[in-house]
Amino acid sequence: MVETLAVFGIAATPVLELRGAIPLAILQFGWTPVLALLVAVLGNLAPIPFLVAGLDFVERIVRRTRFGHSLFLWWMERGRRH
């Protein structure tokens, strides 16, 4: 269980992600590549709902400043064009 949480947690970190979690699971813990990939991908996907849920909060804070508001409008317009 501790090994699973370690792989899951490392996969969720922005710097190491799957590049660190999969080798750790296979080389250090002796997992099969399929199990390592499955747990690492799930750990990598876990933060996404929290990040999406927090986007509205971040938008409100950024739009309070003139620069942040302009940056946000530029970003949204660029997203619409592409």
MARMAR-512517 format. One record per residue: x, y, z of N, C-alpha, C, O, CB in turn; residue number from 1; residue in three letters. Coordinates in steps of 0.001 Angstrom, whole numbers, m for minus. Each point is the difference from the previous one (the first is absolute). Glycine has a CB too. Layout:
MARMAR-512517
X | Y | Z | X | Y | Z | X | Y | Z | X | Y | Z | X | Y | Z | NUM | ALA
...
This chain:
MARMAR-512517
817 | m1196 | 0 | m817 | 1196 | 0 | 861 | 1260 | 0 | m310 | 960 | m706 | m1481 | m2222 | 1906 | 1 | MET
2855 | 1269 | m425 | 889 | 1157 | 47 | 676 | 198 | m1349 | 172 | 1131 | m455 | 206 | m1496 | 2914 | 2 | VAL
4 | m736 | m3096 | 626 | 94 | m1317 | m972 | 589 | m1019 | 386 | 828 | m825 | 1070 | m2800 | 1380 | 3 | GLU
m2706 | 1547 | m496 | m1012 | 514 | m921 | m192 | 1500 | 195 | m74 | 749 | m974 | m1070 | m2986 | 977 | 4 | THR
1064 | 2675 | 1245 | m144 | 1431 | 273 | 1223 | 789 | m448 | m131 | 1136 | m457 | m1335 | m1695 | 2389 | 5 | LEU
2654 | m32 | m1808 | 1219 | 673 | m444 | m12 | 198 | m1508 | 298 | 1092 | m484 | 954 | m2090 | 2410 | 6 | ALA
m1590 | m35 | m2667 | m54 | 105 | m1460 | m1098 | 968 | m412 | 209 | 832 | m883 | 652 | m3185 | 652 | 7 | VAL
m2027 | 2256 | 858 | m1132 | 875 | m289 | 375 | 1454 | 273 | m281 | 879 | m814 | m1323 | m2740 | 1379 | 8 | PHE
2232 | 2113 | 572 | 386 | 1360 | 371 | 1069 | 581 | m901 | m76 | 1171 | m372 | m512 | m1727 | 2686 | 9 | GLY
1576 | m235 | m2670 | 1055 | 484 | m893 | m574 | 306 | m1377 | 399 | 974 | m637 | 1314 | m2315 | 1903 | 10 | ILE
m2643 | 517 | m1726 | m622 | 245 | m1305 | m820 | 1283 | 8 | m181 | 616 | m1050 | 114 | m3080 | 645 | 11 | ALA
m426 | 2875 | 1552 | m826 | 1208 | 91 | 833 | 1275 | 98 | m548 | 1092 | m150 | m1205 | m2461 | 1251 | 12 | ALA
3045 | 1267 | m857 | 839 | 1192 | 124 | 316 | 577 | m1371 | 188 | m752 | m956 | 797 | m153 | 3075 | 13 | THR
m926 | 2215 | m2230 | 227 | 625 | m1310 | 1371 | m272 | m608 | 129 | m6 | m1225 | m1682 | 1747 | 1955 | 14 | PRO
2561 | m1962 | 72 | 1346 | m140 | m546 | 305 | m1442 | m424 | 476 | m226 | m1112 | 243 | 2134 | 2561 | 15 | VAL
m981 | m2856 | m600 | 375 | m1389 | m289 | m1015 | m734 | m867 | 373 | m660 | m970 | 825 | 643 | 3122 | 16 | LEU
m2443 | 125 | m1817 | m1097 | m632 | m713 | 303 | m1449 | m358 | 535 | m748 | 818 | m1155 | 2977 | m1709 | 17 | GLU
282 | m2618 | m318 | 161 | m1388 | m413 | 1463 | m388 | m187 | 358 | m1169 | 144 | m2577 | 1313 | m1238 | 18 | LEU
3066 | 835 | 774 | 1425 | m293 | m200 | 672 | m480 | 1278 | 1005 | m708 | m57 | m955 | 2421 | m1742 | 19 | ARG
m588 | m1341 | 2935 | 562 | m443 | 1267 | m766 | m1143 | 614 | 595 | m868 | 640 | 220 | 3143 | m294 | 20 | GLY
m2117 | m2298 | m523 | m835 | m999 | 660 | 147 | m1386 | m608 | 82 | m987 | 731 | m1670 | 2793 | m181 | 21 | ALA
1623 | m1896 | m1862 | 78 | m1319 | m648 | 1337 | m688 | 286 | m2 | m1166 | 395 | m1534 | 1994 | m2199 | 22 | ILE
2675 | m155 | 1622 | 1260 | m667 | 350 | 93 | m393 | 1478 | 537 | m1056 | 335 | 530 | 2350 | m2159 | 23 | PRO
m1592 | m442 | 2696 | 0 | m326 | 1427 | m775 | m1285 | 253 | 471 | m894 | 703 | m297 | 3334 | m134 | 24 | LEU
m1362 | m2523 | m1146 | m843 | m1175 | 216 | 642 | m1268 | m551 | m54 | m1049 | 641 | m1951 | 2526 | m733 | 25 | ALA
2607 | m1390 | m1077 | 578 | m1196 | m625 | 1341 | m366 | 624 | 213 | m1155 | 370 | m1383 | 1737 | m2499 | 26 | ILE
2069 | 377 | 2249 | 1358 | m299 | 448 | 124 | m155 | 1514 | 691 | m896 | 485 | 112 | 2131 | m2461 | 27 | LEU
m1476 | m359 | 2715 | 138 | m29 | 1456 | m973 | m967 | 660 | 370 | m717 | 931 | 397 | 3070 | m1026 | 28 | GLN
m2001 | m2377 | m379 | m1031 | m809 | 648 | m251 | m1332 | m701 | m711 | m848 | 539 | m322 | 2956 | 229 | 29 | PHE
1597 | m2309 | m1953 | m136 | m1271 | m701 | m1373 | m245 | m605 | m392 | m1154 | m177 | 2082 | 296 | 1707 | 30 | GLY
m2419 | 1899 | m1847 | m1331 | m143 | m585 | 109 | m380 | m1474 | 1041 | 187 | m630 | m1960 | 1497 | 2265 | 31 | TRP
m162 | m2213 | m2163 | m61 | m251 | m1441 | m182 | 1343 | m696 | m550 | 930 | 590 | m433 | m3270 | m262 | 32 | THR
1435 | 2456 | m1571 | m173 | 1266 | m712 | m1469 | 428 | m148 | m304 | 1192 | 45 | 2399 | m1727 | m1262 | 33 | PRO
m2989 | m419 | 1045 | m1419 | 335 | m154 | m553 | 607 | 1286 | m694 | 1015 | m50 | 434 | m2873 | m1624 | 34 | VAL
556 | 1255 | 2822 | m465 | 531 | 1279 | 618 | 1367 | 274 | m680 | 912 | 471 | 398 | m3252 | 395 | 35 | LEU
1573 | 2478 | m1161 | 674 | 1287 | 202 | m648 | 1082 | m856 | m242 | 1109 | 478 | 2393 | m2305 | 42 | 36 | ALA
m2430 | 883 | m1764 | m623 | 973 | m896 | m1403 | 364 | 478 | m368 | 1174 | m1 | 1714 | m2088 | m1907 | 37 | LEU
m2120 | m70 | 2311 | m1370 | 239 | 450 | m39 | 925 | 1220 | m731 | 990 | 4 | 87 | m3243 | m894 | 38 | LEU
1416 | 1935 | 1908 | 3 | 820 | 1224 | 572 | 1386 | m286 | m505 | 995 | 521 | 751 | m3074 | 887 | 39 | VAL
803 | 2156 | m2231 | 614 | 1291 | m304 | m946 | 897 | m796 | m82 | 1199 | 268 | 2327 | m2301 | m247 | 40 | ALA
m2952 | 544 | m987 | m928 | 809 | m790 | m1157 | 483 | 873 | m414 | 1154 | m109 | 1036 | m2443 | m1970 | 41 | VAL
m1140 | 432 | 2930 | m1063 | 423 | 913 | 486 | 1115 | 930 | m725 | 960 | 261 | m263 | m3273 | m365 | 42 | LEU
2208 | 2180 | 597 | 573 | 1042 | 846 | 227 | 1296 | m758 | m135 | 1088 | 560 | 1210 | m2857 | 794 | 43 | GLY
m730 | 1650 | m2631 | 225 | 1174 | m829 | m1304 | 723 | m294 | m5 | 1223 | m135 | 1993 | m2339 | m869 | 44 | ASN
m3085 | 391 | 901 | m1300 | 591 | m301 | m723 | 531 | 1240 | m905 | 825 | m121 | 760 | m2373 | m1806 | 45 | LEU
526 | 1093 | 3090 | m707 | 339 | 1240 | m112 | 1508 | 273 | m1061 | 434 | 450 | 1868 | m2596 | 432 | 46 | ALA
217 | 2977 | m1125 | m125 | 1433 | 318 | m893 | 786 | m956 | m392 | 1120 | 327 | 2641 | m1282 | 637 | 47 | PRO
m2580 | m377 | m2113 | m715 | 759 | m1020 | m1341 | 548 | 479 | m259 | 1183 | m219 | 1380 | m2593 | m1465 | 48 | ILE
m1991 | 626 | 2326 | m1281 | 585 | 447 | 176 | 1166 | 972 | m781 | 951 | m25 | m245 | m3187 | m288 | 49 | PRO
2037 | 2168 | 1161 | 244 | 1082 | 953 | 509 | 1251 | m713 | m366 | 1118 | 363 | 865 | m2815 | 1420 | 50 | PHE
336 | 1509 | m2786 | 503 | 1137 | m765 | m1117 | 666 | m791 | m91 | 1227 | m35 | 2325 | m2337 | m116 | 51 | LEU
m3078 | 315 | m477 | m1115 | 550 | m764 | m978 | 731 | 929 | m505 | 1069 | m343 | 754 | m2921 | m1362 | 52 | VAL
m508 | 1280 | 2862 | m908 | 627 | 957 | 538 | 1336 | 502 | m775 | 898 | 330 | m9 | m3167 | 345 | 53 | ALA
2103 | 2406 | m616 | 607 | 1232 | 495 | 200 | 1078 | m1043 | 402 | 1113 | 340 | 693 | m2500 | 1309 | 54 | GLY
m1366 | 1087 | m2915 | 230 | 985 | m1052 | m879 | 1240 | 149 | 458 | 1113 | m259 | 181 | m2981 | m1239 | 55 | LEU
m1867 | 1694 | 1905 | m900 | 1139 | 170 | 528 | 941 | 1084 | m39 | 1220 | m159 | m1912 | m2643 | m571 | 56 | ASP
2436 | 861 | 1816 | 569 | 789 | 1093 | 1224 | 785 | m478 | 139 | 1187 | 298 | m981 | m2886 | 1360 | 57 | PHE
1719 | 1032 | m2397 | 1206 | 657 | m507 | m374 | 1104 | m982 | 602 | 1074 | 16 | 708 | m3202 | 289 | 58 | VAL
m2295 | 1873 | m1154 | m434 | 1028 | m951 | m484 | 1254 | 716 | 350 | 1114 | m390 | m974 | m2911 | m1227 | 59 | GLU
m173 | 1623 | 2656 | m508 | 1163 | 736 | 1128 | 809 | 625 | m55 | 1230 | 15 | m2047 | m2484 | 446 | 60 | ARG
3103 | 591 | 42 | 1133 | 710 | 613 | 824 | 716 | m1059 | 385 | 1154 | 189 | m317 | m2847 | 1660 | 61 | ILE
206 | 1023 | m2956 | 827 | 590 | m1059 | m684 | 1210 | m623 | 660 | 991 | m310 | 331 | m3243 | m151 | 62 | VAL
m2290 | 2185 | 277 | m733 | 1094 | m656 | m100 | 1261 | 864 | m455 | 1032 | m494 | m840 | m2761 | m735 | 63 | ARG
1693 | 1684 | 2463 | m77 | 1184 | 871 | 1008 | 1075 | m385 | m210 | 1174 | 303 | m577 | m2651 | 1527 | 64 | ARG
1865 | 1102 | m2483 | 1005 | 974 | m412 | m168 | 308 | m1484 | m519 | m822 | m756 | 2117 | m9 | 2533 | 65 | THR
m1164 | 2001 | m2184 | m104 | 392 | m1410 | 833 | m927 | m880 | m465 | m465 | m1040 | 86 | 2854 | 1728 | 66 | ARG
1612 | m2652 | m261 | 871 | m886 | m778 | m583 | m1413 | m74 | m21 | m608 | m1069 | 2018 | 1980 | 1758 | 67 | PHE
m2465 | m1888 | 436 | m568 | m1344 | 27 | m1231 | m111 | m872 | m200 | m1005 | m682 | 1090 | 720 | 2969 | 68 | GLY
m1725 | 1329 | m2265 | m1206 | 8 | m828 | 378 | m20 | m1482 | m568 | m766 | m779 | m683 | 2025 | 2579 | 69 | HIS
2210 | m418 | m2186 | 457 | 41 | m1397 | 625 | m1333 | m405 | m248 | m504 | m1095 | 641 | 2982 | 1296 | 70 | SER
406 | m3032 | 678 | 632 | m1287 | m286 | m1049 | m1092 | m170 | 102 | m831 | m902 | 1927 | 1546 | 2191 | 71 | LEU
m3022 | m711 | m433 | m1051 | m1009 | m91 | m781 | 146 | m1300 | m279 | m1003 | m656 | 114 | 959 | 3156 | 72 | PHE
m198 | 1264 | m2890 | m722 | 211 | m1257 | 834 | m447 | m1200 | m522 | m629 | m921 | m698 | 2552 | 1971 | 73 | LEU
2516 | m1597 | m1041 | 890 | m423 | m1082 | 53 | m1518 | m90 | m63 | m577 | m1085 | 1423 | 2662 | 1383 | 74 | TRP
m1243 | m2716 | 857 | 97 | m1453 | 61 | m1278 | m658 | m537 | 68 | m959 | m770 | 1477 | 1162 | 2752 | 75 | TRP
m2704 | 314 | m1574 | m1264 | m559 | m458 | m191 | 215 | m1508 | m467 | m901 | m696 | m505 | 1312 | 2980 | 76 | MET
1328 | 770 | m2787 | m128 | 255 | m1420 | 929 | m905 | m809 | m383 | m524 | m1046 | m252 | 2893 | 1557 | 77 | GLU
1824 | m2539 | m27 | 952 | m894 | m675 | m529 | m1431 | m26 | 155 | m706 | m996 | 1749 | 2181 | 1722 | 78 | ARG
m2523 | m1894 | 362 | m594 | m1341 | 52 | m1140 | m161 | m987 | m162 | m1068 | m590 | 806 | 930 | 2976 | 79 | GLY
m1427 | 1170 | m2571 | m1118 | m78 | m953 | 499 | m111 | m1441 | m601 | m700 | m815 | m806 | 2042 | 2399 | 80 | ARG
2504 | m651 | m1896 | 535 | m25 | m1374 | 631 | m1351 | m337 | m28 | m430 | m1153 | 436 | 2897 | 1303 | 81 | ARG
147 | m3120 | 832 | 696 | m1259 | m275 | m916 | m1114 | 358 | 363 | m1168 | m143 | 1883 | 2169 | 559 | 82 | HIS
